[in-house]
């Protein structure tokens, strides 16, 4: 999210999480004031190879409830960050996935983050707007809950509903670029459509 009015519009749909990117090279870079949102929405700060002091400063400044690490952060980095943060703040470690992804790399991160997030491997750390082959998740060896991300739009909702029927510990579906008018500006109509679709599926 990037624009205050749009943040409030999307906030009215009560998503579980709302992301704010603090990587300056991103077209979605956030450097504004977050308007008051419903308490049920967790504000997520997205960081790419950022220093721990900066992450802590942004977390306090914007009252973040979760931190998403979208770079090459090590196990030691995640542990150090976890030790220095309030226990209530969730740590989400992102991994870029393609057909050759080795799930063994996840094991050391099991105890230093709350969730994994699987995004599509591409030129950018995230926001590439494409999906990876979800069949690779059949090899997922862990019970750690994860966010499914990468190019998910209205046209992928059927596939999303199918994968949610599996035994995979999918905790959340991360949507972004396919719901945008431009980087950081969400199409409220599309967001509302998918919200209604999910509510219908959950009945």
C-alpha positions as CSV (number, residue, x, y, z in Angstrom):
1,X,0.0,0.0,0.0
2,X,1.2,3.5,-0.7
3,X,-1.6,6.2,-0.8
4,X,-3.5,7.1,2.4
5,X,-7.0,7.4,0.8
6,X,-6.5,4.0,-1.0
7,X,-5.2,2.5,2.3
8,X,-8.5,3.5,4.0
9,X,-10.6,2.1,1.1
10,X,-8.8,-1.2,1.2
11,X,-8.9,-1.1,5.0
12,X,-12.7,-1.0,4.9
13,X,-12.6,-4.5,3.4
14,X,-10.9,-5.7,6.5
15,X,-7.9,-7.7,5.1
16,X,-6.0,-9.6,7.7
17,X,-2.7,-8.0,6.8
18,X,-1.7,-4.9,4.9
19,X,1.8,-4.4,3.6
20,X,4.0,-1.3,3.4
21,X,7.3,-1.5,1.5
22,X,10.3,0.2,3.0
23,X,12.8,-0.7,0.2
24,X,13.6,2.6,-1.5
25,X,14.2,1.0,-5.0
26,X,10.6,-0.2,-5.1
27,X,7.9,1.6,-7.1
28,X,5.7,0.9,-4.1
29,X,8.1,2.5,-1.6
30,X,6.2,3.9,1.4
31,X,7.2,7.1,3.1
32,X,4.0,8.7,4.3
33,X,1.6,8.5,7.3
34,X,-0.4,5.4,7.8
35,X,-4.0,6.5,8.5
36,X,-5.9,4.9,11.4
37,X,-7.0,1.4,10.5
38,X,-9.2,-1.2,12.2
39,X,-7.3,-2.9,15.0
40,X,-7.9,-6.3,13.3
41,X,-5.6,-5.4,10.4
42,X,-2.0,-6.2,11.0
43,X,0.4,-3.7,9.4
44,X,3.4,-5.4,7.8
45,X,6.7,-3.7,7.0
46,X,8.5,-5.2,4.0
47,X,12.3,-5.0,4.1
48,X,15.0,-6.1,1.7
49,X,18.5,-6.6,3.2
50,X,17.9,-3.8,5.6
51,X,19.8,-3.3,8.9
52,X,18.3,-4.3,12.2
53,X,18.4,-0.8,13.6
54,X,16.4,0.5,10.6
55,X,13.8,-2.3,10.9
56,X,13.4,-1.6,14.6
57,X,13.0,2.1,13.9
58,X,10.4,1.6,11.2
59,X,8.5,-1.0,13.3
60,X,8.2,1.5,16.2
61,X,7.4,4.5,14.0
62,X,4.6,2.8,12.1
63,X,3.4,0.5,14.9
64,X,4.0,-2.6,12.7
65,X,2.6,-5.9,13.8
66,X,4.7,-7.9,11.4
67,X,8.0,-7.7,9.5
68,X,8.5,-9.4,6.1
69,X,12.1,-10.1,5.2
70,X,12.4,-10.2,1.4
71,X,16.1,-10.2,0.9
72,X,19.0,-12.6,1.6
73,X,18.7,-12.4,5.4
74,X,20.6,-15.2,7.2
75,X,19.4,-17.4,10.0
76,X,21.6,-15.5,12.4
77,X,20.1,-12.2,11.2
78,X,16.6,-13.5,11.8
79,X,17.5,-14.8,15.2
80,X,19.1,-11.5,16.2
81,X,16.1,-9.5,15.0
82,X,13.8,-11.9,16.9
83,X,15.8,-11.4,20.1
84,X,15.5,-7.6,19.8
85,X,11.8,-7.3,18.8
86,X,8.7,-7.5,20.9
87,X,7.5,-11.1,20.9
88,X,4.1,-10.1,19.6
89,X,5.6,-8.9,16.3
90,X,5.5,-11.6,13.6
91,X,8.6,-12.4,11.4
92,X,7.8,-13.5,7.9
93,X,10.8,-14.9,5.9
94,X,10.4,-14.8,2.2
95,X,11.8,-17.4,-0.2
96,X,11.8,-17.0,-4.0
97,X,10.6,-20.2,-5.6
98,X,11.1,-21.8,-9.0
99,X,10.9,-25.4,-10.2
100,X,14.4,-26.2,-8.8
101,X,13.8,-24.8,-5.3
102,X,15.5,-26.8,-2.6
103,X,13.2,-27.0,0.5
104,X,16.1,-28.1,2.6
105,X,17.2,-24.5,2.9
106,X,14.1,-23.8,5.1
107,X,15.1,-26.1,8.0
108,X,17.5,-23.6,9.8
109,X,14.8,-20.9,9.6
110,X,12.1,-23.0,11.4
111,X,12.8,-21.5,14.8
112,X,13.7,-18.0,13.9
113,X,10.5,-16.9,12.0
114,X,6.8,-17.2,12.5
115,X,5.9,-17.8,8.9
116,X,7.5,-18.5,5.5
117,X,6.3,-16.7,2.4
118,X,6.8,-18.3,-1.0
119,X,7.0,-15.9,-3.9
120,X,7.9,-16.3,-7.6
121,X,11.6,-16.1,-8.4
122,X,12.2,-13.2,-10.8
123,X,14.3,-10.1,-11.5
124,X,12.9,-8.2,-8.5
125,X,12.8,-9.3,-4.9
126,X,9.0,-9.3,-5.2
127,X,6.1,-7.9,-7.2
128,X,7.1,-9.6,-10.4
129,X,3.4,-10.4,-11.1
130,X,3.9,-14.0,-12.1
131,X,3.0,-17.3,-10.4
132,X,5.3,-20.2,-9.9
133,X,4.2,-23.8,-10.4
134,X,2.4,-24.6,-7.2
135,X,3.0,-28.4,-7.7
136,X,6.5,-27.8,-6.3
137,X,4.8,-27.3,-2.9
138,X,4.0,-31.0,-2.9
139,X,7.6,-31.4,-1.7
140,X,7.1,-29.0,1.2
141,X,8.5,-30.9,4.2
142,X,7.5,-28.7,7.0
143,X,4.5,-28.0,9.2
144,X,5.4,-24.3,9.4
145,X,2.5,-22.2,8.1
146,X,3.2,-20.1,5.0
147,X,1.9,-17.3,2.9
148,X,1.3,-18.1,-0.8
149,X,2.3,-15.2,-3.0
150,X,3.3,-14.4,-6.6
151,X,1.0,-13.1,-9.4
152,X,-2.3,-14.1,-7.7
153,X,-5.3,-12.3,-9.3
154,X,-9.0,-12.9,-9.9
155,X,-8.2,-15.5,-12.6
156,X,-6.2,-17.6,-10.1
157,X,-9.0,-17.8,-7.5
158,X,-10.1,-21.2,-8.8
159,X,-6.6,-22.6,-8.4
160,X,-6.3,-20.9,-5.0
161,X,-9.5,-22.6,-3.8
162,X,-8.2,-26.0,-5.0
163,X,-4.8,-25.7,-3.3
164,X,-6.6,-24.6,0.0
165,X,-8.3,-28.0,0.0
166,X,-4.9,-29.8,0.3
167,X,-3.1,-30.6,3.5
168,X,-0.5,-27.9,2.9
169,X,-0.3,-25.5,5.9
170,X,-1.2,-22.4,3.9
171,X,-1.8,-19.6,6.4
172,X,-2.6,-16.7,4.0
173,X,-2.9,-15.7,0.4
174,X,-0.8,-12.7,-0.5
175,X,-2.2,-10.5,-3.4
176,X,-0.6,-7.4,-4.8
177,X,0.2,-6.5,-8.4
178,X,-2.8,-8.1,-10.1
179,X,-5.1,-5.9,-8.0
180,X,-3.4,-2.6,-8.9
181,X,-4.2,0.3,-11.1
182,X,-0.5,1.3,-10.8
183,X,2.2,0.3,-8.3
184,X,0.9,0.8,-4.8
185,X,-2.6,1.9,-5.9
186,X,-5.1,-0.9,-5.4
187,X,-8.2,-1.4,-7.5
188,X,-10.9,-1.3,-4.8
189,X,-13.5,-2.9,-7.1
190,X,-11.3,-5.9,-7.7
191,X,-10.3,-6.2,-4.1
192,X,-14.0,-6.1,-3.2
193,X,-14.8,-8.8,-5.8
194,X,-12.2,-11.2,-4.4
195,X,-13.3,-10.5,-0.8
196,X,-16.9,-11.4,-1.7
197,X,-15.7,-14.5,-3.6
198,X,-13.8,-15.7,-0.5
199,X,-16.7,-15.0,1.8
200,X,-18.9,-17.1,-0.5
201,X,-16.4,-19.9,-0.6
202,X,-16.2,-19.9,3.2
203,X,-20.0,-20.3,3.7
